[in-house]
Amino acid sequence: MRLGVLDVGSNTVHLLVVDAHPGACPLPAHSHKAELRLAQLLDADAAISPGGTDRVIQVVHEALQAAEDKGVEELLPFATSAVRDARNVGEVLERVRAETGVELQVLTGPEEARLTFLAARRWFGWSAGKLLVIDIGGGSLEIAFGIDEEPDAVVSLPLGTGRLTGTRLPGDPPAPDDVRALRRHVRAEIGRTVGEFSRLGPPDHVVATSKTFKQLARIAGAARSTEGPYVPRELKYQSLEGWVSRLSVMTTAERAALPGVSDSRAGQLVAGALVAEAAMDLFGVESLEICPWALREGIILRRLDHMGPA
């Protein structure tokens, strides 16, 4: 069947259309994205403004039209951190339902981590052994660890690139004192969680998902996205460590000129690099591999599991 996953995230609304059936690899058929930047649409009380809700409804309508055009048989709509953490989340969800007919499922942070872990496990297989998965989103950071398809430990922290950039890095380039303060904050937040994972022993394989990690790996020398998803892509801590200080003194325009960095994400790359560096350092990760699959694929795989065998 042709499935559509509608992801209302902190940075974008992304419709991914795949051809899928149980027991087979989902084949991407179409991708539709719209910039949203929900974190920037919050008012002083941490509520999504009426204008922000109007924008959500508009892009959901656009995604529905794209899904119809591409022959989607079933739509799996969900929302993550920016909607989840909004003070008026109930009002926003009701307006979206009333004006578009879409009932967004709001995922918790741990649910995000588990579904992303499932996608990474299916991509790398059982031979990867104990898997540590790190995912940096626009609103939150998810970390999961385990040897099965269900992780043994998960954590979700409010360390997303959009959230941190908007609240802690106002300058362009950011002020050195702000960068140092954010570095201390990120490491303190992640440091509190390390013990929960270390008691389970060292991982056999460490992987990362998300646009942030893909861009950091690309500027550190990984293969271009045009070379396809099956080309191994690696990010070494030593390379990342060198780039953090360089990125922090660049302007947004200078970062956007780097290979693989999009204009829309360049402003958040310093925060993303600080979070990635802290996670790799505190978890003792010298090198990790980029996983092409993440949360959206995890949702598709879980839906196919519930369908049963073909």
Secondary structure, 3 states (H helix, E strand, C coil): CEEEEEEECCCEEEEEEEECCCCCCCEEEEEEEEECCHHHHECCCCCECHHHHHHHHHHHHHHHHHHHHCCCCEEEEEECHHHHCCCCHHHHHHHHHHHHCCCCEECCHHHHHHHHHHHHHHHHCHHHCCEEEEEECCCCEEEEEECCCCCCEEEEECCCHHHHHHHHCCCCCCCHHHHHHHHHHHHHHHHCCHHHHHCCCCCCEEEEECHHHHHHHHHCCCCCHHHCCCCCCEEEHHHHHHHHHHHHCCCHHHHHCCCCCCHHHHCCHHHHHHHHHHHHHHCCCCEEEECCCCHHHHHHHHHHHHHCCC
